[in-house]
Amino acid sequence: QVQLIESGGGLVQAGGSLRLSCAASGRTFRYAMGWFRQAPGKEREFLARIRWSAGTTDYADSVKARFTISRDNAKNTVYLQMNNLKPEDTAVYYCAAQSAPVSPYTSRSAYDAWGQGTQVTVSS
């Protein structure tokens, strides 16, 4: 079992930036890690994924110009750099671990471990 702990959320003005972190512990092998978000009354939305060994990335079209996912293998940590934040980015942000290449990778069901979430609020 892998444990995931997110940090870095908070309140930021529109146009600002935040960097979220997700520290992983427990089971060391994982295929990929991803970030999702969920706004009140909405479905959980895929944002980005990084394959742990290769470092290759995938993004949702809605954020790929503003968000960047990266990882630090030595620290077992994945990051989400978010720039030019907008009020509609307000949500709880979750990281997730994918133990095998399940498709579609944009689906919640493709991930078998989740963090507790961190709140991001963007004021206008």
Accessible surface in RSA format (square Angstrom, percent):
REM  Atomic radii and reference values for relative SASA: ProtOr
REM  Chains: A
REM  Algorithm: Lee & Richards
REM  Probe-radius: 1.40
REM  Slices: 20
REM RES _ NUM      All-atoms   Total-Side   Main-Chain    Non-polar    All polar
REM                ABS   REL    ABS   REL    ABS   REL    ABS   REL    ABS   REL
RES GLN A   1   148.41  83.0 110.03  80.4  38.38  91.4  42.30  90.0 106.11  80.5
RES VAL A   2     5.98   3.9   0.39   0.4   5.59  13.5   0.39   0.3   5.59  15.2
RES GLN A   3    85.41  47.8  81.19  59.3   4.22  10.0  51.52 109.7  33.89  25.7
RES LEU A   4     9.59   5.3   0.12   0.1   9.47  23.8   0.12   0.1   9.47  25.5
RES ILE A   5   110.64  63.0 108.13  80.6   2.51   6.0 108.13  77.9   2.51   6.8
RES GLU A   6     6.64   3.8   0.00   0.0   6.64  15.8   0.00   0.0   6.64   5.4
RES SER A   7    60.57  51.2  56.04  74.8   4.53  10.4  41.07  87.5  19.50  27.3
RES GLY A   8    36.92  45.5   0.00   N/A  36.92  45.5  24.41  67.0  12.52  28.0
RES GLY A   9    29.89  36.9   0.00   N/A  29.89  36.9   3.13   8.6  26.76  59.9
RES GLY A  10    30.05  37.1   0.00   N/A  30.05  37.1  30.05  82.5   0.00   0.0
RES LEU A  11   132.04  73.5  99.87  71.4  32.17  80.9  99.89  70.2  32.15  86.5
RES VAL A  12    23.58  15.5  18.14  16.4   5.44  13.1  23.58  20.5   0.00   0.0
RES GLN A  13   136.72  76.5 133.99  97.9   2.73   6.5  36.59  77.9 100.13  75.9
RES ALA A  14    50.26  46.2  27.31  42.1  22.95  52.2  27.69  39.0  22.57  59.8
RES GLY A  15    48.44  59.7   0.00   N/A  48.44  59.7  22.38  61.4  26.07  58.4
RES GLY A  16    22.88  28.2   0.00   N/A  22.88  28.2  21.85  60.0   1.03   2.3
RES SER A  17    57.52  48.6  38.13  50.9  19.40  44.7  21.70  46.2  35.82  50.2
RES LEU A  18    34.18  19.0  29.45  21.1   4.72  11.9  34.18  24.0   0.00   0.0
RES ARG A  19   133.31  56.0 117.17  59.7  16.14  38.4  28.31  38.7 105.00  63.6
RES LEU A  20     0.00   0.0   0.00   0.0   0.00   0.0   0.00   0.0   0.00   0.0
RES SER A  21    24.09  20.4  24.07  32.1   0.03   0.1  11.12  23.7  12.97  18.2
RES CYS A  22     0.00   0.0   0.00   0.0   0.00   0.0   0.00   0.0   0.00   0.0
RES ALA A  23    49.77  45.8  46.91  72.4   2.86   6.5  46.91  66.1   2.85   7.6
RES ALA A  24     8.94   8.2   0.00   0.0   8.94  20.3   0.39   0.5   8.55  22.6
RES SER A  25    61.40  51.9  55.93  74.6   5.47  12.6  45.93  97.8  15.47  21.7
RES GLY A  26    45.53  56.1   0.00   N/A  45.53  56.1  25.06  68.8  20.47  45.8
RES ARG A  27    82.24  34.5  68.92  35.1  13.32  31.7  54.79  74.9  27.45  16.6
RES THR A  28   108.62  77.3  95.29  96.6  13.33  31.8  64.99  87.3  43.63  66.0
RES PHE A  29   133.43  66.8 127.62  79.0   5.81  15.1 132.83  80.5   0.60   1.7
RES ARG A  30     5.86   2.5   1.25   0.6   4.62  11.0   0.00   0.0   5.86   3.6
RES TYR A  31    58.06  27.1  53.38  30.4   4.68  12.2  38.43  28.9  19.63  24.2
RES ALA A  32     0.00   0.0   0.00   0.0   0.00   0.0   0.00   0.0   0.00   0.0
RES MET A  33     0.00   0.0   0.00   0.0   0.00   0.0   0.00   0.0   0.00   0.0
RES GLY A  34     0.00   0.0   0.00   N/A   0.00   0.0   0.00   0.0   0.00   0.0
RES TRP A  35     0.00   0.0   0.00   0.0   0.00   0.0   0.00   0.0   0.00   0.0
RES PHE A  36     0.51   0.3   0.51   0.3   0.00   0.0   0.51   0.3   0.00   0.0
RES ARG A  37    22.87   9.6  22.79  11.6   0.09   0.2   2.74   3.7  20.13  12.2
RES GLN A  38    52.53  29.4  48.50  35.4   4.03   9.6  10.90  23.2  41.62  31.6
RES ALA A  39    22.47  20.7  19.12  29.5   3.35   7.6  19.72  27.8   2.75   7.3
RES PRO A  40   122.31  89.1  94.51  86.1  27.81 101.1 106.64  88.0  15.67  97.4
RES GLY A  41    92.29 113.8   0.00   N/A  92.29 113.8  45.23 124.1  47.06 105.4
RES LYS A  42   143.74  70.1 130.50  80.1  13.24  31.5  81.55  73.4  62.19  66.2
RES GLU A  43   147.43  84.6 137.20 103.8  10.23  24.4  60.06 116.2  87.37  71.3
RES ARG A  44    42.32  17.8  26.71  13.6  15.62  37.2   0.00   0.0  42.32  25.7
RES GLU A  45    65.71  37.7  60.28  45.6   5.43  12.9  34.34  66.4  31.37  25.6
RES PHE A  46    14.01   7.0   7.58   4.7   6.42  16.7   7.58   4.6   6.42  18.4
RES LEU A  47     0.00   0.0   0.00   0.0   0.00   0.0   0.00   0.0   0.00   0.0
RES ALA A  48     0.00   0.0   0.00   0.0   0.00   0.0   0.00   0.0   0.00   0.0
RES ARG A  49     9.34   3.9   9.34   4.8   0.00   0.0   0.00   0.0   9.34   5.7
RES ILE A  50     5.26   3.0   5.26   3.9   0.00   0.0   5.26   3.8   0.00   0.0
RES ARG A  51    60.40  25.4  60.40  30.8   0.00   0.0  18.55  25.3  41.85  25.4
RES TRP A  52    24.14   9.7  24.14  11.7   0.00   0.0  14.76   7.9   9.38  15.2
RES SER A  53   101.13  85.5  75.55 100.8  25.59  58.9  46.10  98.2  55.03  77.1
RES ALA A  54    73.81  67.9  37.03  57.1  36.78  83.7  47.78  67.3  26.03  69.0
RES GLY A  55    22.63  27.9   0.00   N/A  22.63  27.9   6.12  16.8  16.52  37.0
RES THR A  56    70.12  49.9  64.47  65.4   5.66  13.5  67.99  91.3   2.13   3.2
RES THR A  57    55.13  39.2  31.97  32.4  23.16  55.2   9.96  13.4  45.16  68.3
RES ASP A  58    26.36  18.5  21.67  21.6   4.69  11.1   5.21  12.3  21.15  21.1
RES TYR A  59    56.55  26.4  34.69  19.7  21.85  56.9  28.83  21.7  27.72  34.2
RES ALA A  60    20.63  19.0  13.25  20.5   7.37  16.8  20.63  29.0   0.00   0.0
RES ASP A  61   116.83  81.8  94.40  94.0  22.43  53.0  33.97  80.0  82.85  82.6
RES SER A  62    70.13  59.3  38.56  51.5  31.57  72.7  50.35 107.2  19.79  27.7
RES VAL A  63     0.80   0.5   0.05   0.0   0.74   1.8   0.80   0.7   0.00   0.0
RES LYS A  64   121.65  59.3 101.37  62.2  20.28  48.3  55.35  49.8  66.30  70.6
RES ALA A  65   101.23  93.1  59.60  92.0  41.63  94.7  69.61  98.0  31.62  83.8
RES ARG A  66    30.91  13.0  25.15  12.8   5.76  13.7  20.06  27.4  10.84   6.6
RES PHE A  67     2.98   1.5   0.00   0.0   2.98   7.7   0.00   0.0   2.98   8.5
RES THR A  68    71.50  50.9  70.75  71.7   0.75   1.8  44.02  59.1  27.48  41.5
RES ILE A  69     5.47   3.1   0.00   0.0   5.47  13.2   0.00   0.0   5.47  14.8
RES SER A  70    49.05  41.4  48.04  64.1   1.01   2.3  34.01  72.4  15.04  21.1
RES ARG A  71    66.85  28.1  46.29  23.6  20.56  48.9   0.16   0.2  66.69  40.4
RES ASP A  72    43.42  30.4  38.61  38.4   4.80  11.4  12.67  29.8  30.74  30.7
RES ASN A  73    75.67  52.2  60.58  58.5  15.08  36.3  28.37  68.3  47.29  45.7
RES ALA A  74   102.85  94.6  58.37  90.1  44.47 101.2  71.11 100.1  31.74  84.1
RES LYS A  75   137.87  67.3 117.53  72.1  20.34  48.4  71.80  64.6  66.07  70.4
RES ASN A  76    49.57  34.2  49.57  47.9   0.00   0.0   3.79   9.1  45.78  44.2
RES THR A  77    13.06   9.3  13.06  13.2   0.00   0.0   5.44   7.3   7.63  11.5
RES VAL A  78     0.00   0.0   0.00   0.0   0.00   0.0   0.00   0.0   0.00   0.0
RES TYR A  79    25.88  12.1  25.88  14.7   0.00   0.0  14.55  10.9  11.33  14.0
RES LEU A  80     0.00   0.0   0.00   0.0   0.00   0.0   0.00   0.0   0.00   0.0
RES GLN A  81    56.90  31.8  56.83  41.5   0.08   0.2  27.99  59.6  28.91  21.9
RES MET A  82     0.00   0.0   0.00   0.0   0.00   0.0   0.00   0.0   0.00   0.0
RES ASN A  83    61.31  42.3  61.31  59.2   0.00   0.0  18.58  44.7  42.73  41.3
RES ASN A  84    80.24  55.3  76.36  73.8   3.88   9.3  20.99  50.5  59.24  57.3
RES LEU A  85     1.03   0.6   0.00   0.0   1.03   2.6   0.00   0.0   1.03   2.8
RES LYS A  86    80.09  39.1  79.73  48.9   0.36   0.9  30.52  27.5  49.57  52.8
RES PRO A  87    55.06  40.1  47.95  43.7   7.11  25.8  48.31  39.9   6.76  42.0
RES GLU A  88   124.40  71.4  98.10  74.2  26.30  62.6  63.43 122.7  60.98  49.8
RES ASP A  89     0.30   0.2   0.30   0.3   0.00   0.0   0.00   0.0   0.30   0.3
RES THR A  90    38.79  27.6  34.98  35.5   3.81   9.1  32.94  44.2   5.85   8.8
RES ALA A  91     0.87   0.8   0.15   0.2   0.72   1.6   0.87   1.2   0.00   0.0
RES VAL A  92    42.22  27.8  42.08  38.1   0.14   0.3  42.08  36.6   0.14   0.4
RES TYR A  93     0.00   0.0   0.00   0.0   0.00   0.0   0.00   0.0   0.00   0.0
RES TYR A  94    33.36  15.6  33.36  19.0   0.00   0.0   8.06   6.1  25.30  31.2
RES CYS A  95     0.00   0.0   0.00   0.0   0.00   0.0   0.00   0.0   0.00   0.0
RES ALA A  96     0.00   0.0   0.00   0.0   0.00   0.0   0.00   0.0   0.00   0.0
RES ALA A  97     0.00   0.0   0.00   0.0   0.00   0.0   0.00   0.0   0.00   0.0
RES GLN A  98     0.14   0.1   0.14   0.1   0.00   0.0   0.14   0.3   0.00   0.0
RES SER A  99    35.40  29.9  28.38  37.9   7.02  16.2  12.04  25.6  23.36  32.7
RES ALA A 100    43.91  40.4  42.00  64.8   1.92   4.4  43.11  60.7   0.81   2.1
RES PRO A 101    93.49  68.1  72.12  65.7  21.37  77.7  73.92  61.0  19.57 121.7
RES VAL A 102    71.81  47.3  65.78  59.6   6.03  14.5  70.15  61.0   1.66   4.5
RES SER A 103    96.67  81.7  70.42  94.0  26.25  60.5  37.30  79.4  59.37  83.2
RES PRO A 104    86.66  63.2  83.36  76.0   3.30  12.0  86.66  71.6   0.00   0.0
RES TYR A 105    66.35  31.0  66.27  37.7   0.09   0.2  37.43  28.1  28.92  35.7
RES THR A 106    65.93  46.9  55.15  55.9  10.78  25.7  37.14  49.9  28.79  43.5
RES SER A 107    34.42  29.1  26.62  35.5   7.80  18.0  19.22  40.9  15.20  21.3
RES ARG A 108   110.37  46.3 104.70  53.4   5.66  13.5  34.35  46.9  76.02  46.1
RES SER A 109   100.89  85.3  65.93  88.0  34.95  80.5  56.46 120.2  44.42  62.2
RES ALA A 110     6.10   5.6   0.60   0.9   5.49  12.5   1.66   2.3   4.44  11.8
RES TYR A 111    10.35   4.8   0.00   0.0  10.35  26.9   0.34   0.3  10.01  12.3
RES ASP A 112    77.30  54.1  49.51  49.3  27.80  65.7  43.24 101.8  34.06  34.0
RES ALA A 113     7.18   6.6   2.59   4.0   4.59  10.4   7.18  10.1   0.00   0.0
RES TRP A 114    74.62  29.9  46.35  22.4  28.28  66.4  35.99  19.2  38.63  62.7
RES GLY A 115     8.78  10.8   0.00   N/A   8.78  10.8   1.49   4.1   7.28  16.3
RES GLN A 116   115.35  64.5  82.20  60.1  33.14  78.9  72.19 153.7  43.16  32.7
RES GLY A 117    12.85  15.8   0.00   N/A  12.85  15.8   0.54   1.5  12.30  27.6
RES THR A 118    18.96  13.5  13.23  13.4   5.73  13.7   7.47  10.0  11.49  17.4
RES GLN A 119    87.79  49.1  78.11  57.1   9.68  23.0  49.86 106.1  37.93  28.8
RES VAL A 120     0.00   0.0   0.00   0.0   0.00   0.0   0.00   0.0   0.00   0.0
RES THR A 121    48.46  34.5  48.46  49.1   0.00   0.0  37.01  49.7  11.45  17.3
RES VAL A 122     7.18   4.7   0.00   0.0   7.18  17.3   0.00   0.0   7.18  19.5
RES SER A 123    41.98  35.5  35.55  47.4   6.43  14.8  35.05  74.6   6.93   9.7
RES SER A 124   129.83 109.7  67.59  90.2  62.24 143.4  55.51 118.2  74.32 104.1
END  Absolute sums over single chains surface
CHAIN  1 A     6105.7       4702.8       1402.9       3343.5       2762.3
END  Absolute sums over all chains
TOTAL          6105.7       4702.8       1402.9       3343.5       2762.3
